């Protein structure tokens, strides 16, 4: 039997921003990978498509996504406050009277 104990956890604006950047980065790289197998000449990089005319801004987004990934490691340690305790199944059974 598993028992899940959660402690109170509040996300800050920075946490939400980092989560959004990591999701955008993951979707973007997923599209780049799928796009290569569909048509290796196709450009499915959404950041490049949206900001390709401004290379400095495009690479700023890449840098922010990279920093968000690094912060994500710290964030993951913060949300790891979920503790799963394994209890002995023998103690959970009701003994007959």
GUNUMAR-79656 format. One record per residue: x negated, z negated, y of N, C-alpha, C in turn; residue in three letters. Coordinates in steps of 0.1 Angstrom, whole numbers, plus 5000, padded with zeros to 4 digits. Layout:
# residues N
REC X Z Y X Z Y X Z Y ALA
...
***
This chain:
# residues 97
REC 4991 5000 4988 5000 5000 5000 4991 5000 5012 UNK
REC 4995 5008 5022 4987 5009 5034 4994 5002 5046 UNK
REC 4987 4995 5054 4993 4989 5066 4986 4994 5078 UNK
REC 4993 5000 5087 4987 5005 5099 4989 4996 5111 UNK
REC 4979 4992 5117 4979 4983 5129 4974 4991 5141 UNK
REC 4982 4992 5151 4978 4999 5163 4977 4990 5175 UNK
REC 4966 4991 5182 4966 4983 5194 4970 4992 5206 UNK
REC 4973 4985 5217 4978 4992 5229 4967 5002 5234 UNK
REC 4972 5014 5237 4962 5024 5242 4969 5032 5253 UNK
REC 4963 5033 5265 4968 5041 5276 4958 5052 5279 UNK
REC 4963 5064 5282 4955 5075 5285 4954 5076 5300 UNK
REC 4942 5079 5306 4940 5081 5320 4942 5096 5323 UNK
REC 4942 5099 5336 4943 5113 5341 4931 5120 5335 UNK
REC 4919 5114 5335 4907 5120 5330 4909 5124 5315 UNK
REC 4915 5114 5307 4917 5117 5293 4926 5129 5291 UNK
REC 4937 5129 5299 4947 5141 5297 4940 5154 5301 UNK
REC 4932 5154 5312 4925 5166 5316 4915 5170 5306 UNK
REC 4907 5161 5300 4898 5164 5290 4905 5170 5277 UNK
REC 4916 5164 5274 4924 5169 5262 4929 5183 5265 UNK
REC 4933 5186 5277 4938 5199 5280 4926 5209 5280 UNK
REC 4915 5206 5285 4903 5215 5285 4899 5217 5270 UNK
REC 4899 5207 5262 4894 5209 5248 4904 5218 5241 UNK
REC 4917 5216 5243 4927 5225 5237 4925 5239 5242 UNK
REC 4924 5241 5255 4922 5255 5260 4909 5261 5254 UNK
REC 4898 5253 5253 4886 5259 5247 4888 5262 5232 UNK
REC 4895 5254 5225 4897 5256 5211 4905 5269 5209 UNK
REC 4916 5270 5217 4924 5282 5215 4917 5295 5219 UNK
REC 4909 5294 5230 4901 5305 5235 4891 5310 5224 UNK
REC 4884 5300 5218 4874 5304 5208 4880 5308 5195 UNK
REC 4892 5303 5192 4900 5308 5181 4904 5322 5183 UNK
REC 4908 5326 5195 4912 5340 5198 4900 5349 5197 UNK
REC 4889 5344 5202 4876 5352 5201 4873 5355 5187 UNK
REC 4874 5345 5178 4870 5347 5164 4880 5356 5157 UNK
REC 4893 5354 5159 4903 5363 5153 4902 5377 5158 UNK
REC 4900 5378 5171 4898 5391 5178 4887 5399 5172 UNK
REC 4876 5393 5168 4865 5400 5162 4869 5406 5149 UNK
REC 4876 5399 5141 4880 5404 5128 4891 5415 5129 UNK
REC 4899 5414 5139 4910 5424 5141 4904 5437 5147 UNK
REC 4896 5436 5157 4889 5447 5164 4877 5442 5171 UNK
REC 4865 5445 5165 4853 5439 5170 4850 5443 5184 UNK
REC 4856 5454 5189 4854 5459 5203 4863 5452 5212 UNK
REC 4874 5446 5208 4884 5440 5216 4879 5427 5223 UNK
REC 4884 5425 5235 4880 5413 5242 4892 5403 5242 UNK
REC 4892 5393 5234 4903 5384 5233 4899 5371 5240 UNK
REC 4889 5371 5247 4884 5359 5254 4893 5357 5267 UNK
REC 4903 5348 5266 4912 5346 5277 4905 5342 5290 UNK
REC 4895 5334 5289 4888 5329 5301 4881 5341 5308 UNK
REC 4875 5350 5300 4869 5362 5305 4879 5371 5311 UNK
REC 4890 5373 5305 4901 5382 5310 4906 5376 5323 UNK
REC 4909 5363 5324 4915 5358 5336 4905 5357 5347 UNK
REC 4892 5353 5344 4882 5351 5355 4870 5360 5354 UNK
REC 4871 5370 5347 4859 5379 5345 4854 5385 5358 UNK
REC 4863 5387 5368 4859 5393 5381 4851 5382 5389 UNK
REC 4851 5370 5385 4844 5359 5392 4835 5352 5382 UNK
REC 4823 5358 5379 4815 5352 5368 4811 5337 5370 UNK
REC 4809 5333 5383 4805 5319 5385 4817 5310 5381 UNK
REC 4829 5313 5384 4840 5305 5381 4843 5305 5365 UNK
REC 4840 5317 5359 4842 5318 5345 4832 5308 5338 UNK
REC 4819 5308 5342 4810 5300 5336 4811 5285 5340 UNK
REC 4817 5282 5351 4821 5269 5355 4831 5263 5345 UNK
REC 4841 5272 5341 4851 5268 5331 4844 5265 5318 UNK
REC 4835 5274 5314 4828 5271 5301 4820 5258 5301 UNK
REC 4814 5255 5313 4806 5243 5314 4816 5231 5314 UNK
REC 4827 5232 5320 4837 5221 5320 4843 5218 5306 UNK
REC 4845 5229 5299 4850 5228 5285 4839 5221 5276 UNK
REC 4827 5224 5278 4816 5218 5271 4814 5203 5274 UNK
REC 4815 5200 5287 4815 5186 5291 4827 5178 5286 UNK
REC 4839 5185 5285 4851 5179 5280 4849 5176 5265 UNK
REC 4842 5185 5258 4839 5182 5244 4830 5170 5242 UNK
REC 4820 5169 5250 4812 5157 5250 4819 5144 5252 UNK
REC 4828 5144 5263 4836 5133 5266 4846 5130 5255 UNK
REC 4850 5141 5248 4860 5140 5237 4854 5131 5226 UNK
REC 4841 5131 5224 4835 5122 5214 4837 5108 5218 UNK
REC 4835 5105 5230 4837 5091 5235 4852 5088 5234 UNK
REC 4861 5097 5238 4875 5095 5237 4880 5092 5223 UNK
REC 4874 5099 5213 4877 5097 5199 4874 5083 5195 UNK
REC 4863 5078 5200 4859 5064 5196 4869 5054 5203 UNK
REC 4874 5057 5214 4884 5048 5221 4897 5048 5213 UNK
REC 4902 5060 5208 4914 5060 5201 4913 5056 5187 UNK
REC 4901 5053 5182 4899 5049 5168 4903 5035 5166 UNK
REC 4911 5029 5176 4916 5015 5174 4926 5014 5164 UNK
REC 4930 5025 5158 4940 5024 5147 4932 5019 5134 UNK
REC 4937 5009 5129 4931 5003 5117 4940 5004 5105 UNK
REC 4934 5009 5094 4942 5010 5082 4936 5000 5072 UNK
REC 4945 4991 5068 4940 4981 5058 4946 4984 5045 UNK
REC 4938 4984 5035 4943 4986 5021 4946 4972 5015 UNK
REC 4958 4970 5011 4962 4957 5005 4962 4959 4990 UNK
REC 4961 4948 4983 4961 4949 4969 4975 4951 4964 UNK
REC 4977 4961 4956 4990 4965 4951 4996 4954 4942 UNK
REC 4988 4946 4936 4993 4935 4927 5000 4925 4935 UNK
REC 4995 4922 4947 5002 4912 4956 5015 4917 4962 UNK
REC 5017 4929 4962 5029 4935 4968 5040 4935 4958 UNK
REC 5038 4934 4945 5048 4934 4935 5056 4921 4935 UNK
REC 5068 4922 4933 5076 4910 4932 5076 4905 4917 UNK
REC 5072 4893 4916 5071 4887 4902 5085 4883 4897 UNK
REC 5089 4886 4885 5102 4882 4880 5103 4867 4878 UNK
REC 5115 4862 4880 5117 4847 4879 5122 4844 4865 UNK
***
